[in-house]
Every structure is written in C-alpha cells, then in structure tokens.
Amino acid sequence: MIDYRELGLTAIKDRIINDKDFLSINSIFRNSNNPIDKSLLNSVYIFEGKDVITDHSSKNFLGYPARRMLEVEIELITNADRDGKGIKSFYQNLRKTILCEKNEDVYTPNPILAENTVVRELRSFGPALYKVPELIGMKMVLGLYYIDNLE
C-alpha cells in the first residue's frame, strides 16, 4: 500500500531542505516537542494537524478509497531583531519554496507533491512574538490533499 500522506509530508520537507541556503534556515524539525533552541535559529517546524475525509467513494459501504485533507502547520521562528518585514519576507520565500517547483533558480507554481498528493495554502498567522522577547514567528497552514486506501 502506498502511503500518500507520508509521501506528501516528505515532499514538503524535501522542498524546504533543497532550498535551505536560499531560505537561510539552520534547522528543520518535524513533529518536535522539544523547546526552541536559540542557537538553531532560523528554524522551520512542521506539524501534522487535523485530518478529515473530504469525499467518500461510492464503490462500497465503507467509502474507501477516500479523499482526505490533512492540515499541515509550518512555523517559522527567527530572531526578533529582524523587523516585521524580515519575518514576512522569510514567510514569502518559504511559501514560494513549498508551493513552487524549483528548476535552475526558476520557481514554477506546482502544487503536486507526489502521486495523488496536492498541497494548497489555507491560511497564515502572524507575525507573532513568543513569550520570549528575542523570538518572532509566523505560521502557515497548508491543506495536503491525498487519496487514502484501506488496502
């Protein structure tokens, strides 16, 4: 069985890793519960959120295969000495990295991450200060749409 959810999450992380220098990122974490380490800033955190079935199959009573949408939260955290414009440009560059395909420094919009897996931006939050005065962050919420099978 192909796990399209995992393929999509891995593709998001790979796009960020491949553009690490362009984004000036020092660290990327997935589903981390560890406290933020200031020595690792600029950091990107990827969290899996709510996963809902958007469309059931009518082929059988169970409704599988089904279309699902997983909310993927991506948090950017950096030093607060960057002004609001700094975190916003960081956010714009990360958005471009995830939602576009890079080919020789040319970004082309491509929401297809893997077979049967598409990403869309749903909303964003911030910039916001964390309860530590030296940190500022933004959050982007993506919709990862994929096919789920029981096989």
N, C-alpha and C positions, 0 to 999 in steps of 0.2 A: 504494500500500500504506500502511495506517495503522500507525504505529509506536506501539503501545500502551505499550511500555516507556518511551519518551520522554514520552508524554502523562502517564503516572503520575508520573515524576520531576519534570516541570514543575509538575504539580498540587501535589505536596508542597512544592516551593519557593514556589509562589504562595500557598499557605495560610500559610506562615511569613511571607512578605513582607507579606501583608494584615494580619497580627497583630503586626507589628513593634513598634508602640508598646506594646501590651499586654504583650509579652514583654520589653520594654526591650533590644532587640537593636540593636547598632550595625552588624553586618556578617554577611552570609551568603555562604558560599563553596561551590562545587560542584566536587568532584574537584580540590581545590587541593593542590599540593605545596609551596607557599610556607610559610616559617616563620611562627609565630604572631606577630602584631604586637600588643603590649600596648595600643597606642592604639586598637585596634579592638574591644576587649572591651566588651560581651558578644558573643561570636561563636558562630555555628552553622556547622558543616561537614557537608556531605552527600557521602557516598562510596558508590559502587556496589561491591557485594561479589560474592559467588558467585551465579551464575545457573544454576538447574537446571530440567530438564524434569520436571514432576510427573505429567503424563499425556499419553500419545501418542494420536493419533487412530487409529482402526482403519479409516479410509476407504482408506488406501493403504499401501504398504510403507514409505515414508519416515516416516509417523506425523505428518504435518502436516495441518491446524493442530494445534499442541500447546499445552498449558497450561504456563506457566513460572512460576517463583518467583525473583525477584531479591532478594537481601538488600541492604537499604539501611541503611547505618550513618550515624547522625546523632550528631555530637559537639557537646556544649555546653561552651564554655570561658568561664570568668569569673575574676574576681579571687578569690584565696584568702582575702581578708579577709571575704568572705561566709562565714558558718559553714556547716556541713553542711546546715542547714535551708534556707539560701539557695539552694544549688545544687539541692537536692531540689525546692523549690517552682518553680524555673526549669524543671526537668525536667517536673514535673507540668503546668505551663502549656503547655509545648511539646507534650507528649503530647496534651493537650486540643485544641490548635490543629491538629495533624495528623490526629487520629482523629475529629474532630468538624467539622461544618459550622457556621459562624457566620452567624446571621441576626439582625441588630439586637441585638447583645450577648448573644444566647442561643445556647448551644452544644448542638447535637443530634448524637449519635453517627451518623456516616455514613462507612463505610469505602470507599464508591465514589468513586474519584478521577476517573475518566473512563470512557468506554465500554469494557467488557470489562477493566477495571482496578480491583483492590481492594487495600487495604492492611490489614495486621494487625501488631500488635506481637508480636515473637518473644521478645525478652529485653532486659535492660539491664545495664549495668556501672557501678560507681562509687557514690559519688563517689570520684575518684582524684586524687592530686596528680601533676602532671607534674614532670619533673626541674628545673623552675623553681619556686622556693618561692612565687612570687606567683600561680600559676595553679592552678585546680582545675577538674575537668571530669567529665562523665558521658557515657555512650554509650548510645544506644537503637538496637536493631537491629529493623528492620521487614521484613516479607515483602511484597513487591509482586507480586501475582499478576496475570498478564495472558495474553492469547492471542497466540501467535506464528504468523504465516503465512509461507510462502515466496514468496507472490505479490508 
